[in-house]
């Protein structure tokens, strides 16, 4: 199982709708609104990092209001 975190920037005023939409995705295990450089952070769990990358591109980036994402891959030691 691989874990990744995605920092998300959203259009002003769409924080709650993006939070609700991403939180409802089946592969998202945690989500939090943020203050600072990013608006939202979500934790993803998937079979491997390739799957996480695909889920970010195909699912998270397609949520209305998402401007950009930054994916952080957790180390598998």
PDB file with one MODEL, atoms N, CA, C and O in Angstrom:
MODEL        1
ATOM      1  N   UNK A   1       0.850  -1.178   0.000  1.00  0.00           N
ATOM      2  CA  UNK A   1       0.000   0.000   0.000  1.00  0.00           C
ATOM      3  C   UNK A   1       0.891   1.235   0.000  1.00  0.00           C
ATOM      4  O   UNK A   1       1.811   1.347   0.810  1.00  0.00           O
ATOM      5  N   UNK A   2       0.611   2.161  -0.915  1.00  0.00           N
ATOM      6  CA  UNK A   2       1.347   3.423  -0.984  1.00  0.00           C
ATOM      7  C   UNK A   2       0.476   4.556  -0.455  1.00  0.00           C
ATOM      8  O   UNK A   2      -0.750   4.528  -0.558  1.00  0.00           O
ATOM      9  N   UNK A   3       1.145   5.548   0.111  1.00  0.00           N
ATOM     10  CA  UNK A   3       0.460   6.711   0.669  1.00  0.00           C
ATOM     11  C   UNK A   3       1.053   7.961   0.053  1.00  0.00           C
ATOM     12  O   UNK A   3       2.265   8.066  -0.135  1.00  0.00           O
ATOM     13  N   UNK A   4       0.188   8.899  -0.256  1.00  0.00           N
ATOM     14  CA  UNK A   4       0.632  10.189  -0.766  1.00  0.00           C
ATOM     15  C   UNK A   4      -0.256  11.287  -0.209  1.00  0.00           C
ATOM     16  O   UNK A   4      -1.409  11.050   0.151  1.00  0.00           O
ATOM     17  N   UNK A   5       0.289  12.479  -0.144  1.00  0.00           N
ATOM     18  CA  UNK A   5      -0.473  13.646   0.272  1.00  0.00           C
ATOM     19  C   UNK A   5      -0.523  14.602  -0.906  1.00  0.00           C
ATOM     20  O   UNK A   5       0.458  14.756  -1.634  1.00  0.00           O
ATOM     21  N   UNK A   6      -1.662  15.240  -1.090  1.00  0.00           N
ATOM     22  CA  UNK A   6      -1.813  16.182  -2.186  1.00  0.00           C
ATOM     23  C   UNK A   6      -2.188  17.543  -1.610  1.00  0.00           C
ATOM     24  O   UNK A   6      -3.208  17.692  -0.938  1.00  0.00           O
ATOM     25  N   UNK A   7      -1.338  18.533  -1.890  1.00  0.00           N
ATOM     26  CA  UNK A   7      -1.623  19.913  -1.527  1.00  0.00           C
ATOM     27  C   UNK A   7      -2.393  20.518  -2.689  1.00  0.00           C
ATOM     28  O   UNK A   7      -1.982  20.400  -3.843  1.00  0.00           O
ATOM     29  N   UNK A   8      -3.505  21.164  -2.383  1.00  0.00           N
ATOM     30  CA  UNK A   8      -4.399  21.659  -3.424  1.00  0.00           C
ATOM     31  C   UNK A   8      -4.637  23.151  -3.248  1.00  0.00           C
ATOM     32  O   UNK A   8      -4.881  23.628  -2.139  1.00  0.00           O
ATOM     33  N   UNK A   9      -4.563  23.883  -4.359  1.00  0.00           N
ATOM     34  CA  UNK A   9      -4.977  25.276  -4.399  1.00  0.00           C
ATOM     35  C   UNK A   9      -6.280  25.341  -5.173  1.00  0.00           C
ATOM     36  O   UNK A   9      -6.445  24.670  -6.192  1.00  0.00           O
ATOM     37  N   UNK A  10      -7.208  26.159  -4.680  1.00  0.00           N
ATOM     38  CA  UNK A  10      -8.534  26.228  -5.288  1.00  0.00           C
ATOM     39  C   UNK A  10      -8.892  27.665  -5.639  1.00  0.00           C
ATOM     40  O   UNK A  10      -8.252  28.612  -5.181  1.00  0.00           O
ATOM     41  N   UNK A  11      -9.925  27.806  -6.457  1.00  0.00           N
ATOM     42  CA  UNK A  11     -10.451  29.125  -6.777  1.00  0.00           C
ATOM     43  C   UNK A  11     -11.022  29.738  -5.503  1.00  0.00           C
ATOM     44  O   UNK A  11     -11.630  29.034  -4.697  1.00  0.00           O
ATOM     45  N   UNK A  12     -10.832  31.040  -5.312  1.00  0.00           N
ATOM     46  CA  UNK A  12     -11.390  31.692  -4.120  1.00  0.00           C
ATOM     47  C   UNK A  12     -12.897  31.441  -3.994  1.00  0.00           C
ATOM     48  O   UNK A  12     -13.651  31.591  -4.955  1.00  0.00           O
ATOM     49  N   UNK A  13     -13.303  31.061  -2.807  1.00  0.00           N
ATOM     50  CA  UNK A  13     -14.706  30.789  -2.531  1.00  0.00           C
ATOM     51  C   UNK A  13     -15.140  29.358  -2.769  1.00  0.00           C
ATOM     52  O   UNK A  13     -16.275  29.000  -2.454  1.00  0.00           O
ATOM     53  N   UNK A  14     -14.254  28.521  -3.324  1.00  0.00           N
ATOM     54  CA  UNK A  14     -14.648  27.140  -3.602  1.00  0.00           C
ATOM     55  C   UNK A  14     -14.022  26.140  -2.624  1.00  0.00           C
ATOM     56  O   UNK A  14     -14.056  24.933  -2.860  1.00  0.00           O
ATOM     57  N   UNK A  15     -13.463  26.636  -1.548  1.00  0.00           N
ATOM     58  CA  UNK A  15     -12.778  25.759  -0.593  1.00  0.00           C
ATOM     59  C   UNK A  15     -13.686  24.644  -0.064  1.00  0.00           C
ATOM     60  O   UNK A  15     -13.295  23.476  -0.046  1.00  0.00           O
ATOM     61  N   UNK A  16     -14.879  25.002   0.360  1.00  0.00           N
ATOM     62  CA  UNK A  16     -15.777  24.009   0.961  1.00  0.00           C
ATOM     63  C   UNK A  16     -16.253  22.995  -0.075  1.00  0.00           C
ATOM     64  O   UNK A  16     -16.300  21.798   0.208  1.00  0.00           O
ATOM     65  N   UNK A  17     -16.604  23.459  -1.266  1.00  0.00           N
ATOM     66  CA  UNK A  17     -17.092  22.514  -2.281  1.00  0.00           C
ATOM     67  C   UNK A  17     -15.992  21.558  -2.726  1.00  0.00           C
ATOM     68  O   UNK A  17     -16.262  20.378  -2.952  1.00  0.00           O
ATOM     69  N   UNK A  18     -14.757  22.041  -2.855  1.00  0.00           N
ATOM     70  CA  UNK A  18     -13.644  21.163  -3.220  1.00  0.00           C
ATOM     71  C   UNK A  18     -13.341  20.197  -2.075  1.00  0.00           C
ATOM     72  O   UNK A  18     -13.081  19.017  -2.308  1.00  0.00           O
ATOM     73  N   UNK A  19     -13.374  20.692  -0.855  1.00  0.00           N
ATOM     74  CA  UNK A  19     -13.168  19.834   0.310  1.00  0.00           C
ATOM     75  C   UNK A  19     -14.198  18.699   0.323  1.00  0.00           C
ATOM     76  O   UNK A  19     -13.842  17.535   0.502  1.00  0.00           O
ATOM     77  N   UNK A  20     -15.473  19.044   0.132  1.00  0.00           N
ATOM     78  CA  UNK A  20     -16.535  18.029   0.153  1.00  0.00           C
ATOM     79  C   UNK A  20     -16.368  17.022  -0.988  1.00  0.00           C
ATOM     80  O   UNK A  20     -16.544  15.820  -0.789  1.00  0.00           O
ATOM     81  N   UNK A  21     -16.033  17.508  -2.167  1.00  0.00           N
ATOM     82  CA  UNK A  21     -15.884  16.613  -3.325  1.00  0.00           C
ATOM     83  C   UNK A  21     -14.695  15.672  -3.164  1.00  0.00           C
ATOM     84  O   UNK A  21     -14.808  14.479  -3.444  1.00  0.00           O
ATOM     85  N   UNK A  22     -13.558  16.198  -2.716  1.00  0.00           N
ATOM     86  CA  UNK A  22     -12.381  15.333  -2.570  1.00  0.00           C
ATOM     87  C   UNK A  22     -12.526  14.382  -1.389  1.00  0.00           C
ATOM     88  O   UNK A  22     -12.076  13.239  -1.460  1.00  0.00           O
ATOM     89  N   UNK A  23     -13.141  14.830  -0.315  1.00  0.00           N
ATOM     90  CA  UNK A  23     -13.350  13.961   0.851  1.00  0.00           C
ATOM     91  C   UNK A  23     -14.197  12.753   0.521  1.00  0.00           C
ATOM     92  O   UNK A  23     -14.037  11.695   1.129  1.00  0.00           O
ATOM     93  N   UNK A  24     -15.097  12.897  -0.437  1.00  0.00           N
ATOM     94  CA  UNK A  24     -16.010  11.815  -0.798  1.00  0.00           C
ATOM     95  C   UNK A  24     -15.380  10.771  -1.718  1.00  0.00           C
ATOM     96  O   UNK A  24     -15.970   9.712  -1.934  1.00  0.00           O
ATOM     97  N   UNK A  25     -14.197  11.047  -2.262  1.00  0.00           N
ATOM     98  CA  UNK A  25     -13.544  10.086  -3.152  1.00  0.00           C
ATOM     99  C   UNK A  25     -13.123   8.849  -2.352  1.00  0.00           C
ATOM    100  O   UNK A  25     -12.610   8.986  -1.241  1.00  0.00           O
ATOM    101  N   UNK A  26     -13.329   7.658  -2.890  1.00  0.00           N
ATOM    102  CA  UNK A  26     -13.093   6.431  -2.117  1.00  0.00           C
ATOM    103  C   UNK A  26     -11.639   6.189  -1.715  1.00  0.00           C
ATOM    104  O   UNK A  26     -11.386   5.480  -0.742  1.00  0.00           O
ATOM    105  N   UNK A  27     -10.691   6.755  -2.432  1.00  0.00           N
ATOM    106  CA  UNK A  27      -9.280   6.537  -2.134  1.00  0.00           C
ATOM    107  C   UNK A  27      -8.701   7.604  -1.206  1.00  0.00           C
ATOM    108  O   UNK A  27      -7.528   7.528  -0.839  1.00  0.00           O
ATOM    109  N   UNK A  28      -9.499   8.589  -0.824  1.00  0.00           N
ATOM    110  CA  UNK A  28      -9.051   9.643   0.091  1.00  0.00           C
ATOM    111  C   UNK A  28      -9.361   9.186   1.513  1.00  0.00           C
ATOM    112  O   UNK A  28     -10.519   8.954   1.860  1.00  0.00           O
ATOM    113  N   UNK A  29      -8.317   9.059   2.335  1.00  0.00           N
ATOM    114  CA  UNK A  29      -8.515   8.590   3.708  1.00  0.00           C
ATOM    115  C   UNK A  29      -8.563   9.725   4.726  1.00  0.00           C
ATOM    116  O   UNK A  29      -8.957   9.508   5.872  1.00  0.00           O
ATOM    117  N   UNK A  30      -8.164  10.939   4.321  1.00  0.00           N
ATOM    118  CA  UNK A  30      -8.232  12.092   5.224  1.00  0.00           C
ATOM    119  C   UNK A  30      -8.146  13.353   4.381  1.00  0.00           C
ATOM    120  O   UNK A  30      -7.514  13.360   3.325  1.00  0.00           O
ATOM    121  N   UNK A  31      -8.778  14.410   4.845  1.00  0.00           N
ATOM    122  CA  UNK A  31      -8.733  15.698   4.149  1.00  0.00           C
ATOM    123  C   UNK A  31      -8.867  16.814   5.181  1.00  0.00           C
ATOM    124  O   UNK A  31      -9.618  16.692   6.149  1.00  0.00           O
ATOM    125  N   UNK A  32      -8.132  17.898   4.961  1.00  0.00           N
ATOM    126  CA  UNK A  32      -8.180  19.042   5.874  1.00  0.00           C
ATOM    127  C   UNK A  32      -8.033  20.341   5.100  1.00  0.00           C
ATOM    128  O   UNK A  32      -7.244  20.438   4.160  1.00  0.00           O
ATOM    129  N   UNK A  33      -8.812  21.342   5.513  1.00  0.00           N
ATOM    130  CA  UNK A  33      -8.633  22.689   4.983  1.00  0.00           C
ATOM    131  C   UNK A  33      -7.426  23.309   5.665  1.00  0.00           C
ATOM    132  O   UNK A  33      -7.149  23.022   6.830  1.00  0.00           O
ATOM    133  N   UNK A  34      -6.706  24.159   4.942  1.00  0.00           N
ATOM    134  CA  UNK A  34      -5.473  24.753   5.449  1.00  0.00           C
ATOM    135  C   UNK A  34      -5.523  26.271   5.382  1.00  0.00           C
ATOM    136  O   UNK A  34      -6.303  26.844   4.622  1.00  0.00           O
ATOM    137  N   UNK A  35      -4.684  26.915   6.183  1.00  0.00           N
ATOM    138  CA  UNK A  35      -4.373  28.323   6.047  1.00  0.00           C
ATOM    139  C   UNK A  35      -2.940  28.403   5.554  1.00  0.00           C
ATOM    140  O   UNK A  35      -2.096  27.625   5.999  1.00  0.00           O
ATOM    141  N   UNK A  36      -2.646  29.312   4.658  1.00  0.00           N
ATOM    142  CA  UNK A  36      -1.277  29.455   4.184  1.00  0.00           C
ATOM    143  C   UNK A  36      -1.181  29.342   2.679  1.00  0.00           C
ATOM    144  O   UNK A  36      -2.083  29.762   1.954  1.00  0.00           O
ATOM    145  N   UNK A  37      -0.076  28.769   2.211  1.00  0.00           N
ATOM    146  CA  UNK A  37       0.204  28.698   0.774  1.00  0.00           C
ATOM    147  C   UNK A  37      -0.741  27.773   0.018  1.00  0.00           C
ATOM    148  O   UNK A  37      -0.938  27.944  -1.185  1.00  0.00           O
ATOM    149  N   UNK A  38      -1.326  26.799   0.703  1.00  0.00           N
ATOM    150  CA  UNK A  38      -2.234  25.846   0.068  1.00  0.00           C
ATOM    151  C   UNK A  38      -3.574  25.891   0.791  1.00  0.00           C
ATOM    152  O   UNK A  38      -3.648  26.272   1.959  1.00  0.00           O
ATOM    153  N   UNK A  39      -4.618  25.504   0.094  1.00  0.00           N
ATOM    154  CA  UNK A  39      -5.968  25.587   0.653  1.00  0.00           C
ATOM    155  C   UNK A  39      -6.465  24.291   1.273  1.00  0.00           C
ATOM    156  O   UNK A  39      -7.330  24.302   2.149  1.00  0.00           O
ATOM    157  N   UNK A  40      -5.909  23.168   0.810  1.00  0.00           N
ATOM    158  CA  UNK A  40      -6.433  21.868   1.222  1.00  0.00           C
ATOM    159  C   UNK A  40      -5.324  20.831   1.122  1.00  0.00           C
ATOM    160  O   UNK A  40      -4.462  20.910   0.246  1.00  0.00           O
ATOM    161  N   UNK A  41      -5.354  19.853   2.030  1.00  0.00           N
ATOM    162  CA  UNK A  41      -4.456  18.710   1.927  1.00  0.00           C
ATOM    163  C   UNK A  41      -5.298  17.449   2.039  1.00  0.00           C
ATOM    164  O   UNK A  41      -6.168  17.343   2.903  1.00  0.00           O
ATOM    165  N   UNK A  42      -5.029  16.499   1.158  1.00  0.00           N
ATOM    166  CA  UNK A  42      -5.732  15.216   1.213  1.00  0.00           C
ATOM    167  C   UNK A  42      -4.710  14.087   1.256  1.00  0.00           C
ATOM    168  O   UNK A  42      -3.636  14.170   0.659  1.00  0.00           O
ATOM    169  N   UNK A  43      -5.067  13.048   1.968  1.00  0.00           N
ATOM    170  CA  UNK A  43      -4.226  11.852   2.068  1.00  0.00           C
ATOM    171  C   UNK A  43      -4.838  10.775   1.193  1.00  0.00           C
ATOM    172  O   UNK A  43      -6.020  10.452   1.319  1.00  0.00           O
ATOM    173  N   UNK A  44      -4.014  10.214   0.295  1.00  0.00           N
ATOM    174  CA  UNK A  44      -4.467   9.163  -0.609  1.00  0.00           C
ATOM    175  C   UNK A  44      -3.800   7.849  -0.248  1.00  0.00           C
ATOM    176  O   UNK A  44      -2.648   7.821   0.186  1.00  0.00           O
ATOM    177  N   UNK A  45      -4.528   6.772  -0.430  1.00  0.00           N
ATOM    178  CA  UNK A  45      -3.971   5.441  -0.269  1.00  0.00           C
ATOM    179  C   UNK A  45      -4.327   4.633  -1.513  1.00  0.00           C
ATOM    180  O   UNK A  45      -5.484   4.596  -1.932  1.00  0.00           O
ATOM    181  N   UNK A  46      -3.328   3.993  -2.092  1.00  0.00           N
ATOM    182  CA  UNK A  46      -3.543   3.195  -3.296  1.00  0.00           C
ATOM    183  C   UNK A  46      -2.513   2.079  -3.341  1.00  0.00           C
ATOM    184  O   UNK A  46      -1.621   2.000  -2.497  1.00  0.00           O
ATOM    185  N   UNK A  47      -2.652   1.229  -4.330  1.00  0.00           N
ATOM    186  CA  UNK A  47      -1.781   0.057  -4.459  1.00  0.00           C
ATOM    187  C   UNK A  47      -0.313   0.437  -4.654  1.00  0.00           C
ATOM    188  O   UNK A  47       0.575  -0.209  -4.097  1.00  0.00           O
ATOM    189  N   UNK A  48      -0.059   1.482  -5.442  1.00  0.00           N
ATOM    190  CA  UNK A  48       1.317   1.915  -5.700  1.00  0.00           C
ATOM    191  C   UNK A  48       1.326   3.388  -6.088  1.00  0.00           C
ATOM    192  O   UNK A  48       0.267   3.994  -6.253  1.00  0.00           O
ATOM    193  N   UNK A  49       2.515   3.964  -6.233  1.00  0.00           N
ATOM    194  CA  UNK A  49       2.623   5.389  -6.536  1.00  0.00           C
ATOM    195  C   UNK A  49       2.092   5.704  -7.930  1.00  0.00           C
ATOM    196  O   UNK A  49       1.590   6.805  -8.159  1.00  0.00           O
ATOM    197  N   UNK A  50       2.189   4.787  -8.841  1.00  0.00           N
ATOM    198  CA  UNK A  50       1.616   5.000 -10.161  1.00  0.00           C
ATOM    199  C   UNK A  50       0.110   5.194 -10.088  1.00  0.00           C
ATOM    200  O   UNK A  50      -0.454   6.034 -10.791  1.00  0.00           O
ATOM    201  N   UNK A  51      -0.531   4.418  -9.242  1.00  0.00           N
ATOM    202  CA  UNK A  51      -1.980   4.554  -9.047  1.00  0.00           C
ATOM    203  C   UNK A  51      -2.316   5.889  -8.412  1.00  0.00           C
ATOM    204  O   UNK A  51      -3.293   6.533  -8.792  1.00  0.00           O
ATOM    205  N   UNK A  52      -1.510   6.308  -7.446  1.00  0.00           N
ATOM    206  CA  UNK A  52      -1.741   7.609  -6.813  1.00  0.00           C
ATOM    207  C   UNK A  52      -1.625   8.728  -7.847  1.00  0.00           C
ATOM    208  O   UNK A  52      -2.465   9.627  -7.887  1.00  0.00           O
ATOM    209  N   UNK A  53      -0.596   8.675  -8.674  1.00  0.00           N
ATOM    210  CA  UNK A  53      -0.417   9.700  -9.711  1.00  0.00           C
ATOM    211  C   UNK A  53      -1.628   9.722 -10.649  1.00  0.00           C
ATOM    212  O   UNK A  53      -2.121  10.795 -10.995  1.00  0.00           O
ATOM    213  N   UNK A  54      -2.100   8.569 -11.052  1.00  0.00           N
ATOM    214  CA  UNK A  54      -3.260   8.492 -11.940  1.00  0.00           C
ATOM    215  C   UNK A  54      -4.504   9.056 -11.279  1.00  0.00           C
ATOM    216  O   UNK A  54      -5.270   9.782 -11.913  1.00  0.00           O
ATOM    217  N   UNK A  55      -4.714   8.728 -10.001  1.00  0.00           N
ATOM    218  CA  UNK A  55      -5.886   9.229  -9.281  1.00  0.00           C
ATOM    219  C   UNK A  55      -5.854  10.750  -9.147  1.00  0.00           C
ATOM    220  O   UNK A  55      -6.891  11.406  -9.253  1.00  0.00           O
ATOM    221  N   UNK A  56      -4.671  11.308  -8.914  1.00  0.00           N
ATOM    222  CA  UNK A  56      -4.555  12.766  -8.819  1.00  0.00           C
ATOM    223  C   UNK A  56      -4.922  13.401 -10.159  1.00  0.00           C
ATOM    224  O   UNK A  56      -5.730  14.328 -10.211  1.00  0.00           O
ATOM    225  N   UNK A  57      -4.338  12.907 -11.217  1.00  0.00           N
ATOM    226  CA  UNK A  57      -4.573  13.492 -12.546  1.00  0.00           C
ATOM    227  C   UNK A  57      -6.022  13.300 -12.992  1.00  0.00           C
ATOM    228  O   UNK A  57      -6.646  14.246 -13.472  1.00  0.00           O
ATOM    229  N   UNK A  58      -6.561  12.102 -12.841  1.00  0.00           N
ATOM    230  CA  UNK A  58      -7.880  11.801 -13.373  1.00  0.00           C
ATOM    231  C   UNK A  58      -9.030  12.219 -12.462  1.00  0.00           C
ATOM    232  O   UNK A  58     -10.111  12.541 -12.956  1.00  0.00           O
ATOM    233  N   UNK A  59      -8.827  12.223 -11.155  1.00  0.00           N
ATOM    234  CA  UNK A  59      -9.938  12.477 -10.238  1.00  0.00           C
ATOM    235  C   UNK A  59      -9.835  13.815  -9.508  1.00  0.00           C
ATOM    236  O   UNK A  59     -10.774  14.610  -9.544  1.00  0.00           O
ATOM    237  N   UNK A  60      -8.725  14.064  -8.859  1.00  0.00           N
ATOM    238  CA  UNK A  60      -8.624  15.278  -8.050  1.00  0.00           C
ATOM    239  C   UNK A  60      -8.541  16.525  -8.924  1.00  0.00           C
ATOM    240  O   UNK A  60      -9.222  17.515  -8.653  1.00  0.00           O
ATOM    241  N   UNK A  61      -7.724  16.490  -9.955  1.00  0.00           N
ATOM    242  CA  UNK A  61      -7.585  17.674 -10.811  1.00  0.00           C
ATOM    243  C   UNK A  61      -8.847  17.975 -11.602  1.00  0.00           C
ATOM    244  O   UNK A  61      -8.997  19.085 -12.114  1.00  0.00           O
ATOM    245  N   UNK A  62      -9.755  17.021 -11.716  1.00  0.00           N
ATOM    246  CA  UNK A  62     -10.994  17.262 -12.447  1.00  0.00           C
ATOM    247  C   UNK A  62     -12.108  17.822 -11.567  1.00  0.00           C
ATOM    248  O   UNK A  62     -13.185  18.139 -12.072  1.00  0.00           O
ATOM    249  N   UNK A  63     -11.870  17.949 -10.265  1.00  0.00           N
ATOM    250  CA  UNK A  63     -12.871  18.528  -9.370  1.00  0.00           C
ATOM    251  C   UNK A  63     -13.017  20.018  -9.707  1.00  0.00           C
ATOM    252  O   UNK A  63     -12.019  20.737  -9.752  1.00  0.00           O
ATOM    253  N   UNK A  64     -14.238  20.484  -9.941  1.00  0.00           N
ATOM    254  CA  UNK A  64     -14.435  21.908 -10.229  1.00  0.00           C
ATOM    255  C   UNK A  64     -13.899  22.791  -9.100  1.00  0.00           C
ATOM    256  O   UNK A  64     -14.204  22.560  -7.930  1.00  0.00           O
ATOM    257  N   UNK A  65     -13.112  23.786  -9.447  1.00  0.00           N
ATOM    258  CA  UNK A  65     -12.540  24.697  -8.467  1.00  0.00           C
ATOM    259  C   UNK A  65     -11.077  24.440  -8.171  1.00  0.00           C
ATOM    260  O   UNK A  65     -10.405  25.304  -7.607  1.00  0.00           O
ATOM    261  N   UNK A  66     -10.561  23.268  -8.538  1.00  0.00           N
ATOM    262  CA  UNK A  66      -9.145  22.973  -8.303  1.00  0.00           C
ATOM    263  C   UNK A  66      -8.303  23.726  -9.325  1.00  0.00           C
ATOM    264  O   UNK A  66      -8.511  23.600 -10.532  1.00  0.00           O
ATOM    265  N   UNK A  67      -7.345  24.514  -8.826  1.00  0.00           N
ATOM    266  CA  UNK A  67      -6.451  25.271  -9.703  1.00  0.00           C
ATOM    267  C   UNK A  67      -5.156  24.521  -9.968  1.00  0.00           C
ATOM    268  O   UNK A  67      -4.726  24.408 -11.116  1.00  0.00           O
ATOM    269  N   UNK A  68      -4.529  24.003  -8.906  1.00  0.00           N
ATOM    270  CA  UNK A  68      -3.313  23.209  -9.089  1.00  0.00           C
ATOM    271  C   UNK A  68      -3.100  22.290  -7.900  1.00  0.00           C
ATOM    272  O   UNK A  68      -3.694  22.466  -6.837  1.00  0.00           O
ATOM    273  N   UNK A  69      -2.238  21.307  -8.106  1.00  0.00           N
ATOM    274  CA  UNK A  69      -1.954  20.320  -7.067  1.00  0.00           C
ATOM    275  C   UNK A  69      -0.453  20.105  -6.958  1.00  0.00           C
ATOM    276  O   UNK A  69       0.303  20.348  -7.898  1.00  0.00           O
ATOM    277  N   UNK A  70      -0.051  19.648  -5.797  1.00  0.00           N
ATOM    278  CA  UNK A  70       1.346  19.245  -5.566  1.00  0.00           C
ATOM    279  C   UNK A  70       1.272  17.941  -4.779  1.00  0.00           C
ATOM    280  O   UNK A  70       0.758  17.909  -3.661  1.00  0.00           O
ATOM    281  N   UNK A  71       1.784  16.877  -5.364  1.00  0.00           N
ATOM    282  CA  UNK A  71       1.706  15.559  -4.742  1.00  0.00           C
ATOM    283  C   UNK A  71       3.011  15.248  -4.016  1.00  0.00           C
ATOM    284  O   UNK A  71       4.102  15.404  -4.564  1.00  0.00           O
ATOM    285  N   UNK A  72       2.869  14.803  -2.773  1.00  0.00           N
ATOM    286  CA  UNK A  72       4.004  14.401  -1.942  1.00  0.00           C
ATOM    287  C   UNK A  72       3.912  12.900  -1.728  1.00  0.00           C
ATOM    288  O   UNK A  72       2.944  12.415  -1.143  1.00  0.00           O
ATOM    289  N   UNK A  73       4.903  12.166  -2.191  1.00  0.00           N
ATOM    290  CA  UNK A  73       4.926  10.724  -2.055  1.00  0.00           C
ATOM    291  C   UNK A  73       5.615  10.336  -0.752  1.00  0.00           C
ATOM    292  O   UNK A  73       6.704  10.823  -0.451  1.00  0.00           O
ATOM    293  N   UNK A  74       4.987   9.470   0.008  1.00  0.00           N
ATOM    294  CA  UNK A  74       5.593   8.990   1.244  1.00  0.00           C
ATOM    295  C   UNK A  74       6.640   7.931   0.910  1.00  0.00           C
ATOM    296  O   UNK A  74       6.462   7.119   0.002  1.00  0.00           O
ATOM    297  N   UNK A  75       7.728   7.962   1.665  1.00  0.00           N
ATOM    298  CA  UNK A  75       8.822   7.022   1.450  1.00  0.00           C
ATOM    299  C   UNK A  75       8.401   5.616   1.880  1.00  0.00           C
ATOM    300  O   UNK A  75       7.753   5.434   2.910  1.00  0.00           O
ATOM    301  N   UNK A  76       8.772   4.654   1.089  1.00  0.00           N
ATOM    302  CA  UNK A  76       8.518   3.250   1.421  1.00  0.00           C
ATOM    303  C   UNK A  76       9.861   2.604   1.706  1.00  0.00           C
ATOM    304  O   UNK A  76      10.545   2.133   0.798  1.00  0.00           O
ATOM    305  N   UNK A  77      10.230   2.587   2.986  1.00  0.00           N
ATOM    306  CA  UNK A  77      11.543   2.083   3.388  1.00  0.00           C
ATOM    307  C   UNK A  77      11.396   0.688   3.958  1.00  0.00           C
ATOM    308  O   UNK A  77      12.386   0.077   4.359  1.00  0.00           O
TER     309      UNK A  77
ENDMDL
END
